[in-house]
Amino acid sequence: MKIYTKTGDTGKTSLLGGVRVSKADPRVDAYGAVDETNAAIGAARAHALPSDIDQALDKIQRDLFALGAALADARTDPAPPDPKTRLSDADIARLEAWIDEAEASLPPLRRFILPGGTPGGAALHLARTICRRAERRIVALGANDQNDVFYVKYINRLSDLLFVIARVVNHRAGVRESEW
């Protein structure tokens, strides 16, 4: 199978189910921003992060593939989802537990902090900002059904987690946060 199909040469792409849409379609923009978030997390992981954080990010990257697949499925009567592509409230609860655990190891925030620190911490801050863009793109879809509302909630928690673990990475490395 060749990587190039030539089917996108006219600026169109296929959603799950075969519907052809513009590559500028808001749904394509939303799952594209989720893909960017995933790639940014992958780049952050290349900075030799602590193993507990790396393992959490591996799970999150898998979640983001599931989220992207769900966003790419605009069918009104979709086929039953593959369990691999299903996210649930338990996934959001897992993110919240990780946030709580990470925050407990950090000094409390008193001011805004400038993104940066170690290469891994800075990369996680960048991933957070890309995640926020994904959130805005998902919100732009209208969040008019229960699934879209769920996706916004998941990606919102994820951006919070990326912020906190960027702080953890810097804290563990002994790098002081620059306050604004």
Secondary structure as the mmCIF struct_conf table of DSSP 4:
data_model
#
loop_
_struct_conf.conf_type_id
_struct_conf.id
_struct_conf.beg_label_comp_id
_struct_conf.beg_label_asym_id
_struct_conf.beg_label_seq_id
_struct_conf.end_label_comp_id
_struct_conf.end_label_asym_id
_struct_conf.end_label_seq_id
BEND BEND1 ILE A 3 ILE A 3
BEND BEND2 LYS A 6 LYS A 6
TURN_TY1_P TURN_TY1_P1 THR A 7 THR A 10
BEND BEND3 GLY A 11 GLY A 11
STRN STRN1 LYS A 12 SER A 14
TURN_TY1_P TURN_TY1_P2 LEU A 16 GLY A 17
BEND BEND4 GLY A 18 GLY A 18
STRN STRN2 ARG A 20 SER A 22
TURN_TY1_P TURN_TY1_P3 LYS A 23 ALA A 24
BEND BEND5 ASP A 25 ASP A 25
HELX_RH_AL_P HELX_RH_AL_P1 PRO A 26 ARG A 45
TURN_TY1_P TURN_TY1_P4 ALA A 46 ALA A 48
HELX_RH_AL_P HELX_RH_AL_P2 SER A 51 LEU A 71
TURN_TY1_P TURN_TY1_P5 ALA A 72 ALA A 72
BEND BEND6 THR A 76 ASP A 77
HELX_LH_PP_P HELX_LH_PP_P1 PRO A 78 ASP A 82
HELX_RH_3T_P HELX_RH_3T_P1 PRO A 83 THR A 85
HELX_RH_AL_P HELX_RH_AL_P3 ASP A 89 ALA A 104
TURN_TY1_P TURN_TY1_P6 SER A 105 SER A 105
BEND BEND7 LEU A 106 LEU A 106
HELX_LH_PP_P HELX_LH_PP_P2 PRO A 107 LEU A 109
BEND BEND8 ARG A 111 ARG A 111
STRN STRN3 ILE A 113 ILE A 113
BEND BEND9 PRO A 115 PRO A 115
BEND BEND10 GLY A 117 THR A 118
HELX_RH_AL_P HELX_RH_AL_P4 PRO A 119 ALA A 140
TURN_TY1_P TURN_TY1_P7 LEU A 141 GLY A 142
BEND BEND11 ASP A 145 ASP A 145
HELX_RH_AL_P HELX_RH_AL_P5 GLN A 146 ARG A 172
TURN_TY1_P TURN_TY1_P8 ALA A 173 GLY A 174
HELX_LH_PP_P HELX_LH_PP_P3 VAL A 175 SER A 178
STRN STRN4 GLU A 179 GLU A 179
#
